[in-house]
Amino acid sequence: MARLPIKKEALRDLAIKSKNKCAFPECDQPILNLQGIYIAELCHIEAAEPGGQRYNANQSDEDRRSPENLLFLCHQHHKETDDELRYPVSRLQEMKTRHEALPEVVFNSDLLLRKIEEVLAEQSTIKAILAATGRNPTINENYQIVGPVLQESWTPDAGRFYETRTGPNTKFKYMMRDGWLHIEQLLEDGAVAYYEVNEQGNVRNSQMPYPINEYSVKIPENLVMRRVKVPSEVGTYAIKTTLKWSKGTVTEHFVENLFAGADCQARCSIDHKSRTILIQ
């Protein structure tokens, strides 16, 4: 049976019981931040589909989407709890029970519910269209997005691991291997971004910490030579922008009107806080 959408009454129940906090013990990361942006993830204790963490083949689809099988986690702790040996079903169930038993807090649960529904609806639209066209409906895995500009005057030693703290709660870790710089960024809200970039500015195996449909590409108008609509391999159509002065091309993929990824053959940087890919 196809994966069932989560019922609105279940989402409302989960939103209220979440206290607007990640359910991981002693984590203070909010689900909805002060700017009203949904920055967490609604996670299954036992996976919704085969291949997911802690998938239970004997569980019904109704049980998979029930509130008892769902909890909110920040991006960092969602990633951490993918380790099934350290986080079996019983441990996540206990985590959920303890968190929901904490004292109630006052926050705008209706706003949180609306934001969650918006994100789920957009992701569902992308998955449905891609599935109908025979394309891979996964939306949180690899997208070809060029990473930040590298300092051309310095090249890290191959095989050596580097780590730089960029803020009180943020880190930038990297290692050069086979001509590719492997980069992992720990962001302020606990999300982790990963990508591999070479000296030419090309990127492979990029994994964004937020749903890809939340991102957008910004190209300064003074760099644009021409824009044309072209076929897309990952969506329903694409917009290809050729940049002036031989600075390359940027191809933005869309599923209807939703952003579904970008193939950037140009220098750029990624601002994950604003979900923006900046062409330089």
C-alpha positions in Angstrom: 0.0 0.0 0.0 1.2 3.6 -0.7 2.4 5.7 2.1 -0.5 7.4 3.8 -0.5 11.2 4.5 -0.6 12.1 8.2 -4.1 13.2 9.4 -4.6 16.8 10.4 -5.9 15.9 13.8 -2.8 13.8 14.4 -0.6 16.8 13.4 -2.5 19.1 15.8 -2.1 16.6 18.6 1.6 16.3 18.0 2.1 20.0 17.6 0.5 20.8 21.0 2.4 18.0 22.8 5.7 19.0 21.2 6.0 22.2 23.4 7.7 23.6 20.3 10.9 21.7 21.2 12.9 18.8 19.8 12.0 15.7 21.7 15.6 14.6 22.2 16.6 14.8 25.9 17.9 18.2 26.9 17.7 19.6 23.4 16.5 23.2 23.3 16.2 23.6 19.5 12.7 24.9 18.6 10.4 23.4 15.9 9.2 26.8 14.9 11.8 29.6 15.3 11.2 33.2 16.2 10.8 34.2 12.5 8.0 31.6 12.2 10.1 29.3 10.1 9.6 25.5 10.5 13.1 24.3 11.1 12.6 20.7 12.5 11.4 17.4 11.1 8.4 15.2 11.9 10.0 11.7 12.3 8.7 8.2 12.3 9.8 5.9 15.1 9.2 2.9 12.9 9.7 3.9 9.3 6.8 4.7 7.0 8.4 2.7 4.1 10.7 -0.3 3.5 14.3 0.7 3.8 13.8 3.3 6.4 15.1 3.1 10.0 13.3 0.6 12.3 10.9 -0.4 9.6 8.3 -2.9 10.9 6.8 -5.1 8.1 4.0 -6.2 10.5 2.9 -2.7 11.3 -0.2 -1.4 9.5 -0.1 1.8 7.4 -2.6 3.3 9.8 -0.2 2.6 12.7 2.7 4.0 10.8 1.0 7.4 10.5 -0.5 7.4 14.0 0.6 10.0 16.6 2.1 7.2 18.7 4.6 6.5 15.9 5.6 10.2 15.3 7.7 12.8 17.1 9.4 16.1 16.3 13.2 16.2 16.2 15.7 18.9 15.2 17.8 18.1 12.1 20.8 17.1 14.1 19.0 14.6 16.3 17.0 13.2 13.5 20.3 12.4 11.8 21.7 11.0 15.1 18.7 8.7 15.7 19.2 7.1 12.3 21.6 4.8 14.2 19.3 1.9 14.8 21.7 0.1 17.2 21.9 3.1 19.6 18.3 4.2 19.0 16.0 1.2 18.8 12.2 1.5 18.8 12.0 1.3 22.6 14.4 4.1 23.2 12.6 6.5 20.9 9.2 5.6 22.4 10.6 6.3 25.9 12.0 9.6 24.5 8.6 10.6 23.1 6.8 9.6 26.3 9.2 11.6 28.6 9.0 14.7 26.3 5.2 14.7 26.1 5.0 14.4 29.9 6.9 17.7 30.4 4.9 20.7 31.6 2.8 22.5 29.0 4.1 25.7 27.5 2.3 28.5 25.7 3.2 28.9 22.0 1.3 29.4 18.7 0.5 25.7 17.9 -1.9 26.8 15.2 0.9 28.6 13.3 3.1 25.6 13.8 0.4 23.3 12.4 -0.1 25.5 9.3 3.7 25.6 8.6 4.0 21.9 8.9 1.1 21.3 6.5 2.6 23.7 4.0 5.9 21.8 4.0 4.2 18.4 3.8 1.9 19.5 1.0 4.8 20.9 -1.1 6.9 17.7 -0.6 3.9 15.5 -1.4 3.3 17.4 -4.7 6.9 17.0 -5.8 6.9 13.3 -4.9 3.6 12.6 -6.7 4.6 14.4 -9.9 8.0 12.7 -10.0 6.5 9.3 -9.3 3.9 9.8 -12.0 6.7 10.5 -14.6 8.8 7.6 -13.5 11.4 9.7 -11.8 12.9 9.2 -8.4 10.5 10.7 -5.9 13.1 11.2 -3.2 13.5 14.9 -2.5 16.1 15.0 0.3 19.1 13.2 -1.2 21.5 14.4 -3.8 21.2 17.6 -5.8 24.0 19.1 -7.9 24.5 22.5 -6.2 27.9 24.2 -6.4 29.3 25.0 -3.0 31.1 28.1 -1.6 34.0 29.8 -3.3 37.3 28.3 -2.3 40.5 30.2 -1.5 42.5 29.4 -4.6 45.8 30.5 -2.9 45.6 27.5 -0.5 45.0 23.8 -1.0 44.6 21.5 2.0 46.9 18.5 2.3 45.3 15.4 0.8 44.0 13.0 3.4 44.3 15.5 6.3 41.2 16.3 8.4 40.5 19.9 9.2 38.0 21.4 11.5 37.1 25.1 12.1 34.7 26.5 14.6 32.7 29.3 12.8 30.5 30.2 15.8 29.5 29.2 19.3 27.4 26.3 17.9 28.7 26.0 14.3 31.5 24.1 12.7 33.1 23.7 9.3 34.9 20.3 8.7 36.7 19.3 5.5 39.2 16.9 4.0 40.8 16.7 0.5 40.6 13.3 -1.2 41.1 12.4 -4.9 41.0 16.0 -5.9 37.6 16.7 -4.2 37.2 18.7 -1.0 34.7 16.8 1.3 32.9 19.4 3.4 30.5 19.1 6.3 28.9 22.1 7.9 27.2 22.1 11.3 24.7 25.0 11.2 23.3 27.1 14.0 20.0 25.2 14.3 21.8 21.8 14.4 21.3 21.0 10.8 24.2 19.4 8.8 25.0 20.2 5.2 27.4 18.0 3.2 28.9 18.4 -0.3 32.1 17.6 -2.3 33.6 20.4 -4.4 36.6 20.5 -6.7 38.9 23.3 -7.7 36.8 24.2 -10.7 33.8 24.9 -8.4 31.9 21.8 -9.4 30.0 19.9 -6.8 28.9 16.3 -6.4 27.0 14.3 -3.7 25.5 17.5 -2.2 23.0 16.8 0.6 21.0 19.8 1.8 20.0 20.0 5.5 16.5 21.2 4.6 13.9 20.1 2.0 15.1 21.1 -1.4 11.8 22.9 -2.2 12.6 25.5 0.5 15.7 26.8 -1.5 15.8 29.3 -4.2 18.5 30.6 -6.6 19.5 34.3 -6.7 21.4 35.5 -9.8 22.4 39.2 -10.1 20.8 40.7 -13.2 24.1 42.2 -14.3 25.4 38.6 -14.7 22.6 37.3 -16.9 23.2 37.0 -20.6 20.0 35.0 -21.5 17.5 32.6 -19.9 15.7 29.8 -21.7 13.2 27.1 -20.7 14.6 23.6 -21.3 13.6 20.0 -20.5 14.5 18.8 -17.0 15.8 15.4 -16.0 14.6 15.8 -12.4 11.4 17.9 -12.7 8.7 19.0 -15.2 10.8 21.8 -16.7 14.0 23.8 -16.1 15.3 27.3 -16.6 18.8 27.6 -18.0 20.6 30.8 -17.4 23.8 31.6 -19.3 26.1 34.1 -17.5 28.0 36.9 -19.1 31.8 36.9 -19.4 32.0 33.1 -19.7 31.1 32.7 -16.0 29.2 29.5 -16.7 25.6 28.4 -16.6 22.9 27.7 -13.9 20.0 25.3 -14.6 17.1 25.5 -12.1 14.8 22.5 -12.0 11.1 22.8 -11.1 8.2 20.5 -10.4 5.4 22.7 -11.5 6.2 25.9 -9.6 8.3 24.2 -6.8 12.0 24.3 -6.8 13.5 20.8 -7.2 17.2 21.4 -7.5 19.9 23.2 -9.5 22.9 22.3 -11.7 25.3 25.1 -11.2 28.3 25.3 -13.5 29.3 28.6 -11.9 30.8 30.0 -8.8 28.4 30.4 -5.9 27.8 30.1 -2.2 25.0 28.6 -0.2 23.3 30.4 2.7 21.4 27.7 4.5 19.8 30.1 7.0 17.9 31.9 4.2 17.8 28.7 2.0 19.4 30.7 -0.8 22.0 29.7 -3.5 23.8 32.9 -4.4 25.5 33.0 -7.8 28.7 35.1 -7.9 
